[in-house]
């Protein structure tokens, strides 16, 4: 069933009303005008602005909008308006991860990094009956068998007594230069020996890769051959890449910013060898679109150049001025939708627009903690209530984005790969908002203090005794806006208060 034009607005290129190829997803300012005229004629004073995750194709965004509209219109007296903004990142990243997973070169690189980094860190693989075996004693075939599991090294443990002395000392080292001086020579020597003695690995590296894989690879390592799409890596560059990857894996474990052993190994390989094209540029484009839709416009000339979010804000202001009534506005953002809401708050603050909201609800928010601190926490006067629904860390780790190759959730992938720095602080990840080391400092204290107020955060999975507005059961990042669980029921309950 088609969705009414009064219930959605499509955000085009650079956050504007620019038309695309599919007329279904082409919105106009006139349609927004009609919506607000309808609100006035029906004397409706409540509106819900919903922002789906920016990680989905437009058609998926439309299906989500239909679901949100059904929930809101059925059980509340508010009018839902869903922002549809396409990026398609999730499917692109998943596809690129699958390309890497099929690569013999990628698999070999994982084995080498596991061997050297695991030995330095004292990593032991633990089998189903509790027997442990140090990584340094595992044969490469045993490591390869481990990599075939849904989550390789899921039950690993650290044997402190078998750790490298340089790594143990490294826990007290403060500067990167000091750490490099301590452990880099050992890593370089071991990896050079590992690679120079492994003709099979060198041959795989020097072999032409598939067109799909070579397009994903970092030109820094494949050099001039990248222009020919061959993906060839010399032995010297292979050693250099392996050393850098292994050093960063060890460093993150020392700093407690790792995402567990195997996921961290994968993250560092993807960052160094593949990440320039695996999705971080799409993530950056998506964040730019989240901000662009609120850019100022003078609303003259071709409407396709007007910014969609700013036009909606203009109409909200006009409604309140013309009717003399405050329009109750609730904001709901799923995943990257939380970034859109944060960017809205930044726009209102910079433009000195006196607009207030009633409820803010975030589902598995993908916004950075520093953006949330800057945008939302600095403007407490702009909203009445706030609530996050997200997963406990144990469930976040069980939400495997791509089995075998990346057994963590999308939020972990954003934190570990798509953002510029490693282990970027994401609001929806429990590990980053509880105030535990190493996540300490003024910003973390402000967030922890804010969320400590009763009702500010609800972790999935809530129990059967949870009150209305505090129920959530999603065990996947994308599940919070699904029919099959209870977060949307909580959304409806909050809207009705």
C-alpha positions in Angstrom: 0.0 0.0 0.0 1.4 3.4 -1.0 2.2 5.9 1.7 0.5 9.3 1.7 2.7 12.2 0.6 1.6 13.8 3.9 3.6 11.2 5.8 7.0 11.3 4.3 9.5 13.6 2.7 12.4 12.4 0.6 15.8 14.0 1.1 17.7 14.2 -2.2 21.3 14.9 -3.1 23.2 17.2 -0.6 20.1 17.3 1.6 17.9 19.1 -1.0 14.6 18.6 -2.8 16.6 17.6 -5.9 14.6 15.1 -8.0 15.9 11.6 -8.6 15.0 8.9 -11.1 12.1 7.4 -9.2 9.1 9.8 -8.9 7.9 8.0 -5.8 10.8 9.4 -3.9 10.6 12.9 -5.3 9.2 15.4 -2.7 8.3 19.0 -3.2 7.9 22.0 -0.8 4.2 22.2 -2.0 3.6 18.8 -0.4 5.0 20.0 2.9 2.8 23.1 2.6 -0.2 20.8 2.2 0.8 18.8 5.2 0.8 21.8 7.5 -2.4 23.2 6.0 -4.0 19.8 6.9 -2.6 20.1 10.4 -4.2 23.5 10.8 -7.6 22.5 9.3 -7.8 19.5 11.5 -6.6 21.4 14.6 -3.8 18.8 15.1 -1.1 20.0 17.5 1.2 17.0 17.6 3.7 15.8 15.1 6.4 13.1 15.2 9.5 13.5 13.0 11.0 10.1 12.3 14.5 9.6 10.9 15.4 6.0 9.8 18.9 4.8 9.8 21.0 6.3 7.1 22.4 2.9 6.2 19.5 1.6 4.0 18.4 2.0 0.4 15.4 4.3 -0.2 12.9 1.4 -0.7 13.8 0.0 2.7 13.5 3.4 4.2 10.0 3.7 2.7 9.0 0.3 4.2 10.2 1.5 7.6 8.2 4.7 7.1 5.0 2.7 6.4 5.5 0.8 9.6 6.1 3.9 11.7 3.1 5.7 10.2 0.9 2.6 10.9 2.0 2.6 14.6 1.6 6.3 15.2 -1.7 6.8 13.3 -3.3 3.8 14.8 -2.6 4.5 18.5 -1.9 8.2 18.9 -3.3 11.6 18.0 0.0 12.7 16.5 0.8 13.1 12.8 3.9 11.2 11.7 6.3 12.6 9.1 9.1 10.3 8.1 12.4 11.6 6.5 13.6 9.1 3.9 17.3 9.6 3.1 19.1 7.0 1.0 22.7 5.9 1.4 22.6 2.1 1.1 25.7 1.8 3.2 24.9 -1.3 5.1 24.5 -3.5 2.0 27.5 -2.0 0.3 29.7 -2.7 3.4 28.4 -6.2 3.8 29.0 -6.9 0.1 32.6 -5.6 0.4 33.2 -7.6 3.5 32.1 -10.7 1.6 34.5 -9.9 -1.2 37.4 -9.7 1.4 36.2 -13.0 3.0 36.6 -14.8 -0.3 40.1 -13.5 -0.8 43.0 -16.0 -0.2 45.2 -13.0 0.4 42.9 -11.6 3.1 42.7 -15.1 4.8 46.5 -15.5 4.8 47.0 -12.0 6.2 44.7 -12.8 9.1 46.7 -16.0 9.9 50.0 -14.1 10.0 48.7 -11.3 12.2 47.0 -13.8 14.5 50.3 -15.8 14.9 52.5 -12.8 15.7 50.0 -10.6 17.6 48.6 -13.6 19.5 52.0 -14.7 20.6 52.9 -11.2 21.9 49.6 -10.8 23.7 49.5 -14.3 25.2 46.3 -15.3 23.4 45.1 -18.8 23.9 42.3 -20.5 22.0 39.8 -22.4 24.2 37.8 -25.4 22.9 34.3 -26.4 23.9 35.5 -28.5 26.9 37.8 -25.9 28.3 41.2 -27.0 27.0 43.4 -24.1 26.0 46.2 -23.8 23.5 48.5 -20.8 23.0 48.3 -19.2 19.5 52.1 -19.5 19.1 51.8 -23.4 19.3 48.9 -23.5 16.7 49.8 -24.7 13.2 48.5 -22.5 10.4 46.0 -25.2 9.5 44.6 -25.1 13.0 44.2 -21.3 12.8 42.6 -21.7 9.4 40.1 -24.2 10.9 39.4 -21.7 13.7 38.6 -19.1 11.1 35.8 -21.2 9.6 33.8 -20.9 12.8 30.9 -18.4 13.1 33.0 -16.4 15.5 36.7 -17.4 15.4 38.5 -17.3 18.8 35.2 -16.6 20.5 36.4 -18.3 23.7 40.0 -17.0 23.7 41.8 -16.1 26.9 45.0 -14.2 27.8 47.8 -16.1 29.5 49.7 -13.3 31.2 52.7 -15.6 31.9 53.2 -16.2 28.2 52.9 -12.6 27.2 55.9 -10.9 25.6 57.8 -9.0 28.2 57.7 -5.9 26.0 53.9 -6.0 25.9 53.6 -6.4 29.7 55.9 -3.3 30.1 53.9 -1.6 27.4 50.9 -1.2 29.8 52.8 1.5 31.6 54.1 3.3 28.5 52.3 6.5 27.7 53.7 7.7 24.4 53.4 6.0 21.0 57.1 6.6 20.3 58.0 4.8 23.5 55.7 1.9 22.7 57.1 1.6 19.2 60.7 1.6 20.5 59.7 -1.2 22.9 57.8 -3.7 20.6 58.3 -2.7 17.0 61.8 -4.3 16.5 60.5 -7.7 17.7 57.4 -7.5 15.5 59.4 -6.5 12.4 61.9 -9.4 12.9 59.2 -12.0 13.5 57.0 -10.9 10.6 59.9 -10.6 8.2 60.9 -14.2 9.1 57.3 -15.4 8.8 56.7 -13.8 5.4 60.1 -14.4 3.8 59.9 -18.1 4.6 56.4 -18.4 3.2 56.6 -18.5 -0.6 52.9 -19.4 -0.8 51.9 -16.1 0.9 54.3 -14.0 -1.2 53.0 -15.6 -4.3 49.4 -14.9 -3.3 50.3 -11.3 -2.6 52.1 -10.9 -5.9 49.3 -12.6 -7.8 46.6 -10.5 -9.7 43.5 -10.1 -7.6 39.9 -10.1 -8.9 38.7 -6.8 -10.2 36.3 -6.4 -7.3 39.0 -7.0 -4.7 41.7 -4.8 -6.3 39.2 -1.9 -6.4 38.9 -2.2 -2.6 42.6 -2.3 -1.9 44.8 0.6 -0.6 46.8 2.1 -3.4 49.6 2.8 -0.9 50.5 -0.9 -1.0 49.6 -1.9 -4.6 51.2 1.2 -6.1 51.2 1.7 -9.9 49.6 -1.6 -10.4 46.4 -0.2 -8.8 45.8 1.8 -12.0 45.7 -1.5 -13.9 43.4 -3.0 -11.3 45.7 -5.9 -10.6 46.1 -5.7 -6.8 49.7 -6.8 -6.8 51.6 -6.4 -3.5 55.4 -6.8 -3.3 57.1 -8.7 -0.5 58.5 -5.5 1.0 55.1 -3.8 1.1 53.6 -7.0 2.4 56.0 -7.0 5.4 55.4 -3.2 5.9 51.6 -3.6 6.0 51.8 -6.7 8.3 54.0 -4.9 10.8 51.7 -1.9 10.9 48.6 -4.0 11.3 50.1 -6.2 14.0 51.5 -3.2 15.9 48.1 -1.6 16.0 46.4 -4.8 17.2 48.8 -5.0 20.1 48.6 -1.3 20.9 44.8 -1.4 21.1 44.9 -4.3 23.5 47.4 -2.5 25.7 45.2 0.6 25.6 42.0 -1.5 26.3 40.4 -0.1 23.1 40.3 -3.5 21.3 37.0 -5.1 20.3 38.3 -8.5 21.4 41.1 -10.4 19.7 39.8 -11.6 16.3 37.5 -8.6 15.5 40.4 -6.3 16.2 42.6 -8.2 13.9 40.0 -8.0 11.1 39.4 -4.3 11.8 43.1 -3.4 11.5 43.6 -5.4 8.3 40.5 -3.8 6.7 41.7 -0.4 7.8 45.2 -0.8 6.4 44.6 -2.8 3.3 41.0 -2.3 2.2 39.3 0.4 4.2 40.0 3.3 1.8 37.1 1.9 -0.3 35.3 -0.5 2.0 32.7 2.0 3.3 34.2 4.8 5.3 33.8 7.3 2.5 30.2 6.3 2.2 29.8 6.8 6.0 31.3 10.2 5.6 28.9 11.1 2.8 26.0 9.9 4.9 27.1 12.1 7.8 27.4 15.1 5.4 23.9 14.5 4.2 22.6 14.4 7.8 24.0 17.9 8.2 23.3 19.3 4.7 19.5 18.8 5.0 19.5 21.6 7.7 21.6 24.1 5.7 20.0 27.6 5.4 18.1 28.5 2.3 16.4 31.7 1.2 13.7 29.6 -0.4 13.8 31.5 -3.7 14.5 30.3 -7.2 14.5 26.6 -8.1 13.0 24.6 -5.2 15.2 21.7 -6.0 18.1 23.6 -4.4 16.2 24.2 -1.2 17.3 22.1 1.9 14.6 19.8 3.0 15.1 19.9 6.8 15.3 23.7 6.9 12.0 24.0 5.0 10.2 21.7 7.4 11.6 23.8 10.3 10.3 27.0 8.5 6.9 25.5 8.3 6.8 24.5 12.0 7.7 28.1 12.9 5.0 29.4 10.6 2.4 27.1 12.0 3.1 28.3 15.5 3.1 31.9 14.5 -0.1 31.7 12.4 -2.1 29.6 14.8 -0.8 31.0 18.1 -0.5 27.5 19.3 2.7 25.6 20.2 3.1 22.5 17.9 4.2 19.6 20.0 7.1 17.9 18.2 8.6 14.5 19.1 11.9 13.4 17.5 12.7 9.7 16.9 16.0 8.6 15.3 17.1 5.0 14.6 20.8 4.4 14.2 22.2 7.2 12.0 18.9 8.9 12.4 20.3 10.1 15.7 23.0 12.0 13.8 20.3 13.8 11.8 18.7 14.9 15.1 22.1 16.1 16.5 22.7 18.1 13.4 19.2 19.6 13.7 20.1 20.8 17.2 23.4 22.3 16.0 21.5 24.2 13.3 19.0 25.6 15.7 21.7 26.7 18.1 23.9 28.4 15.4 20.9 30.1 13.8 19.4 31.1 17.1 16.0 29.5 16.3 13.8 29.2 19.4 12.3 25.9 18.7 11.6 23.3 21.4 10.7 19.6 21.4 8.9 17.3 23.8 10.3 13.8 23.5 13.6 12.7 21.9 13.9 8.9 21.3 17.1 7.2 20.0 17.0 3.6 18.8 20.6 2.1 18.8 22.1 5.5 18.1 25.1 5.6 15.8 26.0 9.2 16.6 29.4 9.9 18.1 29.5 10.7 21.8 31.2 14.0 21.2 28.5 15.0 18.7 25.8 14.1 21.2 27.6 16.1 23.9 28.0 19.1 21.6 24.5 19.1 20.2 22.1 17.6 22.7 23.7 17.9 26.1 24.6 21.6 25.6 20.9 22.4 24.9 18.8 20.9 27.7 16.3 23.7 27.5 15.2 22.5 24.0 13.6 19.2 25.1 11.5 17.8 27.9 12.3 14.1 27.9 15.0 11.9 26.4 15.3 8.1 26.1 17.7 5.7 24.4 16.8 2.1 23.5 19.9 0.1 22.7 21.5 -3.3 23.3 23.6 -4.5 26.2 27.2 -5.1 25.1 26.9 -8.9 25.3 24.1 -8.8 22.7 25.9 -6.2 20.6 28.8 -8.7 20.3 26.4 -11.5 19.3 24.8 -9.4 16.5 27.1 -10.7 13.7 27.2 -8.3 10.7 28.9 -10.9 8.5 29.6 -14.3 10.0 33.2 -15.6 10.0 34.7 -12.3 8.7 33.2 -9.7 11.1 31.3 -11.2 14.1 30.2 -7.9 15.6 27.3 -5.4 15.1 27.1 -2.5 12.8 27.8 -0.1 15.6 31.0 -2.0 16.3 32.0 -1.7 12.7 31.3 2.0 12.7 33.4 2.4 15.8 36.2 0.1 14.6 36.4 0.9 10.9 34.1 3.5 9.4 35.1 6.4 11.7 38.5 8.0 11.3 40.0 6.9 14.6 40.0 3.5 16.1 37.4 2.6 18.7 35.5 5.8 18.0 33.1 6.5 20.8 29.5 5.7 19.7 26.5 6.6 21.9 24.7 3.3 21.2 27.6 1.1 22.4 27.2 0.4 26.1 31.0 0.2 26.5 31.4 3.9 25.6 28.8 5.4 28.0 29.3 3.7 31.3 32.2 5.8 32.4 34.6 2.8 32.8 38.3 3.0 31.8 39.5 3.9 29.4 36.4 5.9 28.6 36.9 8.5 31.3 37.1 12.3 31.2 34.7 15.3 31.2 32.7 14.3 28.2 32.1 10.7 29.4 31.2 12.1 32.9 28.6 14.4 31.4 27.0 11.6 29.4 27.1 9.2 32.2 25.5 11.7 34.6 22.8 12.7 32.1 21.9 9.0 31.4 22.0 8.1 35.1 18.6 9.9 35.5 15.8 7.3 35.8 14.4 6.4 32.4 17.0 7.9 30.1 18.3 4.6 28.8 16.7 1.2 28.3 18.9 -1.8 27.4 17.6 -4.7 25.4 16.4 -7.1 26.3 14.0 -5.7 28.9 12.3 -8.2 31.2 8.6 -9.0 31.3 8.0 -6.6 34.2 9.1 -3.5 32.3 6.6 -0.7 32.4 5.1 1.0 29.4 7.6 3.1 27.5 10.5 1.0 28.9 10.1 -2.1 26.8 12.5 -3.2 24.1 13.5 -6.7 22.9 15.7 -6.2 19.8 18.8 -8.4 19.6 19.9 -7.0 16.3 20.9 -3.4 15.3 18.3 -3.3 12.6 15.5 -4.8 14.7 14.5 -1.8 16.9 11.9 -0.6 14.4 10.6 -4.0 13.5 7.0 -5.2 14.1 8.2 -8.4 15.9 9.4 -6.7 19.0 8.4 -4.0 21.5 10.4 -0.8 21.0 7.7 0.7 18.7 5.1 0.0 21.4 7.3 2.0 23.8 7.5 4.8 21.2 3.7 4.9 21.0 3.4 4.9 24.8 5.8 7.9 25.1 4.0 9.8 22.4 0.7 9.4 24.3 2.0 10.8 27.6 
